[in-house]
Amino acid sequence: IRRRVRHLDVHNEVDDDEFVRMPPSLYSCERLVNLNLHCVLLDHPDHVFLPCVKIMHLDMVLYDGDSTLEILISSCPVLEELTIVRCFNDSLEDVFIIHNIGPSAKVDIDVLFGVLYDEPLEPDDSSKITMIRKFLTGLSTVSDMIISADTLNVIHDYCEMEQLPQFSNLSFLHTCFQATAWDMLPAFLESCPNLHSVVLALDMDGETAVNENQRESDSLSDLPDSLLCKILSDIPTKESVCTSVLSKRWRNLWLDVPALDLNSREFQDQDVFVSFMDRFVCSEDKHHLEIFKLKYQVFYLDTSRFKSWVARRRVHRFNASGLKSWMDDVASSRVRHLDTSRFKYWIDAVSRRRVRHLDVRNELDNGILKMPPSLYSCERLVNLDLYHVSLDHPESVSLPCVKIMHLEMVRYDDDSTLETLISSCPVLEELTISRDPYSDFLVAVRVHSHSLKSFKIVCERWVSDGHVVEIDAPRLERMTLSDHISENFIIHSIGPSAKVQIDVLFGEENGEPLEPVDSSKITMLRKFLTGLSTVSDMIISAATLNVIDGYCEMEQLPQFANLSYLHASFHETSWKMLPTFLKSCPNLHSVFLIIHDYCEMEQLPQFSNLSYLEACFEGTSWEMLPTLLESCPNLYSIILDFECLPETEQVDLSLAPQCFQSSLEYVELKTIDGVDIRKKERPPRGVSSKMNLAKYFLENCGALQELALKRCFCNIINQIESIPRRSSECEVVMDY
């Protein structure tokens, strides 16, 4: 502990139930991040200072009083994950009190509240009833709930005396009802008015006494129509309609389902589909619609249509001209039925039914469908997914509830159409834009949102055209820029500690180096990188790094002080900037490097905080391995992937980096340039190199716990097993 350990895992597995007492110094381990304890004893602390602990697992731990555990938890200011597995004799109280939890939390509940299996909850047990009432009220804001049959049995008894609270945010429920609690299902589901997904299991005991009426009844049909409709709304409409044959009760129930999920190709032909849609939107029953999903596709030219054509024309001989005539008939029929105004009318009618989830996919290759103006004033809309449709410029937009918007291959009237749409969604949290560079007519994509948390833009065209992407989203947590058409990227603001994925070319698709005279692009790059300087996680492509390499020849990179995770791909042209780039990231904890065609470079900086490294060596670039490891003195885990290894050893592996002495505990080696000789495919290659790699880690790593080898090492596993190991606790694991 006094060596400033970051990960402490103590497992006491002595069979005589003798708990190991932990030292007081545990409570003042300033660099400790991960604490795992099993079957140990914790004395009451005089003082606790654990400023870096994020993960704590306490398994079968004994505490010197309730306050010991309470002080330990409350003295970890950045604690994110806590697991407690209790001992039967830990002397802690068996009371459940929820003062507060996060809104929309996800919970898994399996508790008995001290109620024994054969002793039901009684009305005179007021303290326990009060505890359960407060407990359920504390859970009333959760979004996902898994609840056990045993817990439901207690709640069943509680429901005999008190009413359940409303779980208004609950969208997912997974539970098991035993026979004794089955009759409370309607009441329980009535308390969950906004359920989207339900998984119900019925555990029926064959010995349970059930009256004859119950035995012959359909338990599902006992549920109210409103709940059955919610269940049916989670399946495609085609399957929902099939339930109409179950019984008279179910015959028209599907008509009341507040969801319509249609694929035009599932209809017999286009005429039937159009007729169905017309009848649906024109029906007198204008019940509200929660979900509307429509996938519009070209109909297959099936044999049934050909046979019908033959019968109508009394064709007795089939020839090429006859086939052409049939194809012409089918083609003209398709053109006649493809009425874009009718499609627009359908969406307009749906929008006016206060739909909450609208998903429209047009998969016609030769036609783009126009959306109606009413889409812009759909006040209850929460989720909007559009594919290959057209949006006119709106006179006004009022979408106060939209949280998720996916716009794929959408055509816009002009730049302001998209800009207005985004800025007029005051609670928008997730935005995805997948551009069609040949037809969306956008020059500038401007994203201005104070609520946006996730943004992704994708454009795969490799020819830039002076386009601009502008982002002003101060609460943004995740951002993906995969855009090869835009030249200018302007970041006014994103959230602190955001996670980003960057694959952009800045108009340099031909690989031409950045020149000092290109002052406007240099200024743009400076502001772009400064806008990213607060991110915590970054994935950056080789193409983007090549442009930044040219920038580094003229200007200094900003400091990425918050960056703890980096995934980067370096090619030969950008290798020389690796030290410079890594120096600008002083607080890296985890790094994934893809290394192409290594060339000589200056010494790497020291990464004292780096605990996890994954590196993929392509070509023969793995000769930099010792230098790379020497720059990571406190490395805990490393994964090395080699594209190929030479026939004989060409790399000097005599250097034992500092991390080998005390910190490195896990090493994983894999390469695709090896075969399983048991399959007799071809002679194994790189045997000497693979042996020397394994030997390098086994003979030099004093703290190594596991060396994991992938299948390509299986032909030499026996030789590797015989290599002397510096760490007596090291295991060699073969992963086939």
PyMOL commands that set and color helices and strands:
alter all, ss='L'
color gray80, all
select helices_A, chain A and resi 24-28+66-74+126-138+149-159+179-190+212-216+219-222+225-232+237-245+248-250+253-256+264-266+270-282+303-313+320-337+340-351+373-377+415-423+519-531+542-552+572-583+621-630+659-662+677-679+687-700+711-721
alter helices_A, ss='H'
color red, helices_A
select strands_A, chain A and resi 7-11+20-21+34-38+40-42+55-59+62-63+81-85+106-109+144-147+172-178+197-203+259-263+291-296+357-362+369-370+383-387+389-391+404-408+411-412+430-434+444-448+454-459+467-472+478-483+486-493+499-504+537-540+565-570+590-596+612-618+637-642+666-671+706-710+731-735
alter strands_A, ss='S'
color yellow, strands_A
deselect
rebuild
show_as cartoon
